[in-house]
Amino acid sequence: MELLDFSSADDEERLAPGPWWRHAWWVAAIAVLGVGLGWAGALFRIGPEEYGLPPAAPGDVWPYLAAWTATGVAVAAVLRATAARVPVYAPGRIAVVLTLLGTRVSLGWRPEAPVLLAVVAAARVAAAAWAALALRPGGVTSSRPGGRR
């Protein structure tokens, strides 16, 4: 199963130490990319109405975009901070996908505040769990032959 094969060198993310402003730009760019792709995905529907997510519901989009931008920043910051210390598999892709999916679902259904907070919490927990997997003792990189740890 190649999808779960963490041993290939080309998929491994490199450690990202460096100036804080570079990390801040990366976090902001990932958050904006995720929200932008989610918003763009909410503008149209693929297939008939019976299938898939509805297009963006009527109403104000700004509170949802603000909530998911803040969530995208938090998710990307957790993953980037972890990636600066230990190798993390695909931190940018994970942050973009979590932010994109949350934005798309929120714009499609415009949930009330408690449901929105539950979805935001789920995205943050998923990012924290991904970071915890990278930080655990005996992580993926230390178990393979020739690993860097």
Backbone bond lengths (Angstrom), bond angles and torsions (degrees), N, CA, C in turn:
res aa  C-N    CA-C-N  psi(-1)  N-CA   C-N-CA  omega(-1)  CA-C   N-CA-C  phi
1 M - - - 1.435 - - 1.534 107.82 -
2 E 1.305 116.86 100.93 1.456 122.08 -174.36 1.519 113.00 -70.68
3 L 1.321 117.69 -25.73 1.458 120.99 -179.05 1.529 111.34 -61.73
4 L 1.314 117.02 -36.35 1.456 120.84 -178.28 1.521 112.86 -99.70
5 D 1.319 117.84 9.39 1.459 121.29 179.45 1.520 108.88 -83.67
6 F 1.316 115.83 104.02 1.458 121.41 -177.88 1.520 112.10 -88.71
7 S 1.318 117.87 4.48 1.453 118.93 -173.13 1.519 114.02 -88.79
8 S 1.321 119.11 -9.37 1.461 119.11 -178.63 1.527 109.66 -74.77
9 A 1.321 115.27 134.63 1.462 120.79 -174.90 1.521 112.64 -70.85
10 D 1.338 118.79 -27.09 1.460 119.82 -177.01 1.526 112.43 -75.02
11 D 1.328 119.02 -22.21 1.460 121.38 178.83 1.518 112.80 -87.33
12 E 1.319 117.43 -14.26 1.450 120.70 -175.08 1.520 110.99 -72.83
13 E 1.316 115.27 129.98 1.452 120.22 175.78 1.521 108.20 -81.14
14 R 1.293 117.81 138.18 1.458 122.63 179.81 1.524 109.76 -82.21
15 L 1.318 115.38 154.88 1.453 119.72 174.85 1.519 108.62 -62.18
16 A 1.330 115.99 143.32 1.461 119.86 -172.49 1.524 112.02 -121.29
17 P 1.346 118.86 57.13 1.461 117.46 173.65 1.519 109.18 -73.15
18 G 1.278 116.63 155.49 1.461 119.91 179.10 1.502 110.48 159.62
19 P 1.319 116.76 -172.67 1.465 120.37 -178.34 1.526 111.21 -65.45
20 W 1.314 115.74 148.35 1.462 120.92 -176.40 1.515 112.35 -62.36
21 W 1.343 117.87 -32.03 1.470 119.45 -178.03 1.522 111.30 -65.84
22 R 1.324 117.91 -31.04 1.460 119.86 177.57 1.532 110.51 -67.11
23 H 1.321 116.16 -39.51 1.461 120.41 177.06 1.530 110.19 -66.50
24 A 1.327 116.67 -40.45 1.468 120.69 180.00 1.529 111.17 -63.77
25 W 1.330 117.35 -42.28 1.465 120.21 177.35 1.519 111.16 -63.50
26 W 1.324 116.75 -41.28 1.458 120.94 179.38 1.521 110.52 -62.04
27 V 1.332 116.86 -46.36 1.467 121.72 179.89 1.521 110.38 -61.14
28 A 1.329 117.47 -45.90 1.469 120.67 -179.83 1.526 111.36 -64.39
29 A 1.323 117.16 -41.99 1.466 120.22 -179.61 1.518 111.67 -65.38
30 I 1.317 117.66 -40.77 1.466 121.23 179.05 1.524 110.20 -64.83
31 A 1.328 117.66 -43.11 1.463 121.16 179.77 1.528 111.15 -63.62
32 V 1.322 117.20 -45.34 1.466 120.93 -179.55 1.537 110.34 -66.20
33 L 1.315 117.30 -39.41 1.462 120.67 178.11 1.530 111.13 -62.47
34 G 1.324 117.29 -46.14 1.464 120.62 179.49 1.514 112.73 -62.88
35 V 1.333 117.07 -45.51 1.464 120.67 179.68 1.529 110.29 -66.77
36 G 1.329 116.84 -41.64 1.473 119.78 179.44 1.514 112.87 -63.10
37 L 1.322 116.79 -43.49 1.467 119.43 178.22 1.525 111.46 -67.05
38 G 1.326 117.36 -37.73 1.466 120.24 176.79 1.511 112.30 -65.42
39 W 1.320 116.56 -40.48 1.456 121.23 178.21 1.525 110.04 -66.66
40 A 1.316 116.87 -43.87 1.468 119.85 177.98 1.520 110.91 -62.79
41 G 1.305 117.11 -38.55 1.463 120.41 178.17 1.515 112.89 -67.79
42 A 1.319 117.63 -24.78 1.456 121.12 -179.61 1.528 112.37 -81.96
43 L 1.322 117.40 -8.45 1.463 119.63 -176.13 1.527 113.30 -83.20
44 F 1.316 117.79 -11.73 1.451 119.54 -179.17 1.519 110.03 -145.06
45 R 1.335 115.78 166.45 1.457 122.20 178.77 1.518 108.48 -124.50
46 I 1.312 115.64 138.09 1.466 120.15 175.11 1.519 106.93 -100.83
47 G 1.303 117.37 119.30 1.459 121.89 178.72 1.514 112.42 94.10
48 P 1.327 116.13 179.16 1.469 120.32 -177.92 1.534 111.94 -70.80
49 E 1.325 115.65 166.76 1.464 121.23 -177.29 1.516 113.40 -61.45
50 E 1.334 117.17 -28.70 1.460 119.89 -177.20 1.525 112.14 -66.95
51 Y 1.328 117.06 -20.19 1.457 121.25 -176.71 1.516 110.30 -112.59
52 G 1.294 115.48 148.25 1.458 119.82 170.59 1.505 115.10 76.10
53 L 1.316 114.15 -175.13 1.455 121.90 -179.38 1.521 110.22 -77.72
54 P 1.316 117.62 146.89 1.459 119.15 175.08 1.518 110.06 -70.96
55 P 1.338 116.51 159.58 1.467 117.51 173.73 1.529 108.31 -66.90
56 A 1.294 116.18 175.04 1.465 120.07 -177.63 1.519 110.52 -54.14
57 A 1.306 115.56 129.58 1.461 121.85 179.37 1.527 109.11 -70.49
58 P 1.325 117.76 156.19 1.463 118.69 178.19 1.528 110.57 -68.19
59 G 1.302 114.70 152.86 1.460 119.51 178.49 1.510 111.36 127.27
60 D 1.300 114.14 -178.40 1.459 121.74 -176.05 1.534 110.30 -76.57
61 V 1.330 117.46 127.84 1.460 121.81 -179.11 1.522 112.96 -92.36
62 W 1.327 118.29 -19.05 1.454 121.28 -170.94 1.519 114.68 -62.15
63 P 1.327 120.40 -39.51 1.473 117.71 177.56 1.536 112.43 -63.30
64 Y 1.316 116.83 -37.18 1.471 120.32 179.55 1.531 110.79 -70.73
65 L 1.330 116.09 -41.82 1.463 118.68 177.91 1.523 111.55 -64.74
66 A 1.327 117.08 -37.93 1.467 120.28 177.76 1.527 110.61 -66.46
67 A 1.331 116.61 -42.49 1.471 119.89 179.78 1.518 110.96 -63.35
68 W 1.326 117.15 -41.43 1.463 118.95 -177.76 1.520 112.70 -79.52
69 T 1.321 117.68 -24.50 1.459 118.82 172.48 1.526 109.83 -67.66
70 A 1.324 116.75 -44.37 1.467 120.15 177.29 1.532 110.78 -63.28
71 T 1.309 116.52 -40.49 1.467 120.15 178.29 1.520 110.71 -66.61
72 G 1.327 117.02 -41.75 1.459 120.25 177.88 1.513 112.05 -61.87
73 V 1.324 116.84 -38.50 1.463 120.77 177.10 1.531 109.51 -64.87
74 A 1.324 117.73 -43.87 1.464 120.76 -179.67 1.523 111.62 -64.92
75 V 1.319 116.92 -44.54 1.470 121.38 -179.57 1.525 110.15 -64.27
76 A 1.320 116.82 -47.01 1.464 120.50 -179.32 1.526 111.00 -65.82
77 A 1.326 117.61 -36.79 1.462 120.45 179.80 1.521 111.36 -65.66
78 V 1.316 117.39 -41.38 1.468 120.51 178.41 1.524 109.87 -62.91
79 L 1.308 116.68 -46.25 1.461 119.90 -177.93 1.530 111.70 -69.44
80 R 1.318 117.74 -38.08 1.465 120.23 179.49 1.528 111.44 -69.84
81 A 1.328 116.78 -39.50 1.461 119.72 177.69 1.525 110.63 -63.50
82 T 1.307 116.69 -38.24 1.461 120.16 177.31 1.521 110.35 -68.76
83 A 1.327 117.23 -41.61 1.465 121.21 -178.85 1.523 112.18 -67.27
84 A 1.317 117.79 -21.82 1.459 120.19 176.94 1.525 111.70 -75.81
85 R 1.331 116.76 -16.97 1.463 120.73 -178.47 1.523 113.07 -104.12
86 V 1.335 116.75 -41.88 1.466 122.01 -178.22 1.526 108.21 -137.53
87 P 1.321 118.17 158.33 1.472 119.23 176.16 1.532 111.20 -64.63
88 V 1.314 116.08 131.53 1.463 122.69 178.25 1.517 107.15 -122.63
89 Y 1.312 117.02 134.79 1.452 121.09 179.56 1.521 109.73 -77.23
90 A 1.316 117.93 116.60 1.468 126.66 172.47 1.532 114.63 53.32
91 P 1.327 119.68 55.79 1.463 118.90 -179.56 1.525 113.37 -64.57
92 G 1.329 117.63 -37.22 1.466 120.20 179.81 1.515 112.15 -67.64
93 R 1.319 116.12 -44.06 1.467 119.48 179.95 1.517 111.42 -64.61
94 I 1.314 117.37 -40.49 1.464 120.46 179.56 1.527 110.02 -64.29
95 A 1.319 117.90 -45.19 1.465 121.31 -179.47 1.527 111.24 -64.21
96 V 1.332 117.51 -42.19 1.466 120.29 179.54 1.529 110.66 -64.78
97 V 1.314 117.22 -44.38 1.467 120.16 -177.54 1.523 111.02 -66.06
98 L 1.328 118.21 -43.53 1.466 119.67 178.26 1.525 111.39 -61.50
99 T 1.322 116.76 -42.88 1.467 120.80 -179.49 1.523 111.07 -69.77
100 L 1.319 117.16 -42.73 1.456 121.64 179.54 1.521 111.31 -60.78
101 L 1.333 116.59 -48.95 1.467 119.68 -178.27 1.525 111.87 -63.81
102 G 1.318 117.06 -42.48 1.463 119.38 178.56 1.517 112.58 -64.01
103 T 1.332 116.66 -41.69 1.468 120.40 178.47 1.518 110.47 -64.23
104 R 1.324 116.52 -44.98 1.470 120.78 -177.31 1.516 111.29 -63.16
105 V 1.318 117.05 -46.13 1.467 120.62 -179.67 1.521 110.76 -66.33
106 S 1.329 117.46 -41.41 1.463 120.44 -179.10 1.523 112.18 -65.65
107 L 1.324 116.94 -39.52 1.466 118.95 179.36 1.526 111.65 -73.99
108 G 1.318 117.85 -27.05 1.463 120.88 178.93 1.517 112.77 -71.73
109 W 1.336 117.02 -39.54 1.459 120.16 -175.08 1.514 114.43 -113.95
110 R 1.305 119.57 -14.27 1.464 124.07 -178.35 1.534 110.90 46.75
111 P 1.333 116.64 66.22 1.466 119.90 -176.80 1.526 111.95 -68.53
112 E 1.312 114.33 160.12 1.463 120.54 175.29 1.532 108.38 -69.75
113 A 1.314 116.00 168.82 1.466 121.49 -174.28 1.534 114.34 -56.75
114 P 1.345 120.41 -43.91 1.471 118.27 -179.04 1.534 112.96 -63.83
115 V 1.313 116.74 -38.66 1.463 120.06 179.11 1.526 110.16 -69.87
116 L 1.323 117.23 -40.75 1.459 121.12 177.00 1.528 110.64 -60.98
117 L 1.327 117.23 -43.34 1.458 120.38 178.30 1.530 111.54 -64.16
118 A 1.324 117.78 -34.85 1.465 120.46 177.34 1.526 111.11 -66.61
119 V 1.332 117.80 -40.59 1.461 120.96 178.91 1.532 110.32 -68.96
120 V 1.316 117.09 -39.84 1.462 121.37 176.51 1.529 109.89 -62.28
121 A 1.318 116.40 -44.24 1.470 120.04 179.00 1.527 111.04 -63.14
122 A 1.329 117.21 -38.05 1.468 120.33 178.43 1.525 111.04 -63.52
123 A 1.317 117.46 -40.13 1.467 120.47 178.11 1.525 110.95 -65.57
124 R 1.312 116.99 -41.89 1.468 120.18 179.95 1.528 111.18 -68.14
125 V 1.317 117.79 -38.53 1.459 120.90 177.53 1.527 110.39 -66.02
126 A 1.328 117.46 -39.49 1.467 120.60 178.10 1.531 110.78 -62.41
127 A 1.318 117.14 -42.06 1.470 120.32 178.03 1.524 110.82 -66.10
128 A 1.313 117.36 -41.22 1.461 120.53 178.90 1.527 110.91 -65.73
129 A 1.319 116.96 -38.07 1.461 120.30 177.90 1.528 110.85 -66.39
130 W 1.329 117.17 -39.56 1.469 120.66 177.99 1.533 110.49 -64.08
131 A 1.322 116.14 -40.68 1.463 120.19 177.77 1.527 110.52 -68.24
132 A 1.322 117.85 -38.28 1.460 120.94 179.53 1.528 111.18 -65.13
133 L 1.328 116.96 -34.72 1.460 119.57 176.70 1.531 111.17 -62.86
134 A 1.315 116.25 -37.90 1.460 119.81 179.34 1.529 111.69 -72.97
135 L 1.326 117.15 -31.49 1.455 121.39 -176.36 1.524 114.14 -85.68
136 R 1.300 117.99 -13.03 1.466 119.66 -174.72 1.522 111.10 -64.31
137 P 1.320 116.61 148.51 1.468 119.53 176.95 1.521 109.96 -64.15
138 G 1.306 116.03 139.37 1.466 119.02 -178.20 1.515 110.89 71.91
139 G 1.331 116.52 34.35 1.457 121.83 -178.37 1.515 112.63 -61.68
140 V 1.285 116.48 -174.81 1.456 123.16 -174.53 1.522 111.71 -58.80
141 T 1.315 117.60 -43.20 1.465 119.46 -174.80 1.522 113.19 -73.61
142 S 1.342 117.87 -26.04 1.447 118.35 -178.17 1.529 112.08 -83.26
143 S 1.315 118.90 -17.04 1.448 120.75 -176.02 1.529 112.75 -87.44
144 R 1.316 119.00 -15.06 1.450 119.55 -177.90 1.524 109.84 -90.23
145 P 1.321 115.57 153.47 1.464 118.58 177.75 1.524 109.65 -65.94
146 G 1.306 115.38 135.14 1.458 119.67 179.32 1.508 113.53 78.00
147 G 1.349 117.59 14.43 1.465 121.22 -179.54 1.516 110.75 -64.98
148 R 1.322 117.08 164.25 1.453 120.85 -174.57 1.524 113.43 -84.70
149 R 1.286 119.90 -8.57 1.464 120.16 -177.92 1.482 111.03 -87.40
